[in-house]
Amino acid sequence: MYLIPILYQASETAFNTNGIGRLRDCISCKVTEERNGKYECEFQYPVTGRRFKDIEEGCFVSVTHDDNHDRQPFRIYRKSAPLN
């Protein structure tokens, strides 16, 4: 089941609203667990997407990644250059 990530400002602490907005145009979103038990989220978002200009390093994105469907916030620590 693919759920739409939600974008939040860097100052957000509650993550119980729709924040800046849902990233409905998201192309892919993948959460992986590393050996040390930490989770990492990687997502692709088109430059033509409605919220592209809102995605900044330091902001948060909230996604579900387990069978409980609990949302987990992830801080955006790197934004790569658009491809093509």
C-alpha positions as CSV (number, residue, x, y, z in Angstrom):
1,M,0.0,0.0,0.0
2,Y,1.5,3.3,-1.0
3,L,0.6,6.3,1.1
4,I,1.3,9.9,0.1
5,P,4.2,11.6,2.0
6,I,3.4,14.8,3.9
7,L,5.8,17.7,3.9
8,Y,6.3,19.7,7.1
9,Q,8.3,22.8,8.1
10,A,11.7,22.4,9.8
11,S,10.2,23.7,13.1
12,E,7.3,21.1,13.2
13,T,7.2,18.9,16.3
14,A,3.7,17.4,16.4
15,F,3.3,15.9,12.8
16,N,-0.5,15.5,13.3
17,T,-1.7,17.8,10.6
18,N,-1.3,18.0,6.8
19,G,1.7,20.4,7.3
20,I,2.8,22.3,4.3
21,G,0.9,19.7,2.2
22,R,0.8,16.2,0.8
23,L,3.3,15.3,-1.9
24,R,0.7,13.9,-4.2
25,D,3.0,14.1,-7.2
26,C,5.6,11.9,-5.6
27,I,7.1,9.4,-8.1
28,S,8.5,7.0,-5.5
29,C,9.0,6.8,-1.8
30,K,11.0,4.0,-0.1
31,V,11.9,3.5,3.6
32,T,14.7,1.1,4.5
33,E,16.0,-0.1,7.8
34,E,19.8,-0.1,8.3
35,R,21.6,-2.7,10.4
36,N,21.8,-0.4,13.3
37,G,18.0,-0.1,13.4
38,K,17.8,3.3,12.0
39,Y,15.4,4.0,9.2
40,E,16.0,6.1,6.1
41,C,13.5,7.5,3.6
42,E,14.3,8.2,0.0
43,F,11.8,9.7,-2.3
44,Q,11.7,11.2,-5.8
45,Y,9.6,14.2,-6.6
46,P,9.3,15.9,-10.1
47,V,10.4,19.4,-10.6
48,T,7.0,20.0,-12.2
49,G,5.3,18.9,-8.9
50,R,3.1,21.4,-7.1
51,R,5.2,21.3,-3.9
52,F,8.7,21.1,-5.5
53,K,9.8,24.6,-4.4
54,D,8.6,23.9,-0.8
55,I,11.0,20.9,-0.4
56,E,14.1,22.2,1.4
57,E,16.8,20.6,3.5
58,G,15.9,20.7,7.1
59,C,12.2,20.2,6.5
60,F,10.5,16.9,7.4
61,V,8.5,14.4,5.4
62,S,6.2,12.0,7.2
63,V,5.4,8.5,5.7
64,T,4.2,5.1,6.9
65,H,6.6,2.3,6.7
66,D,5.3,-0.6,8.7
67,D,2.2,-2.8,9.1
68,N,0.8,-0.5,11.8
69,H,0.6,2.3,9.3
70,D,2.0,4.7,11.9
71,R,3.5,7.8,10.3
72,Q,7.1,8.4,10.9
73,P,8.8,11.8,10.3
74,F,12.1,12.0,8.5
75,R,14.3,15.1,8.3
76,I,15.3,16.0,4.8
77,Y,19.1,16.2,4.9
78,R,19.9,16.2,1.2
79,K,18.2,17.4,-1.9
80,S,19.9,16.3,-5.1
81,A,19.9,18.0,-8.4
82,P,17.1,17.2,-10.8
83,L,17.7,14.6,-13.5
84,N,17.1,15.8,-17.0
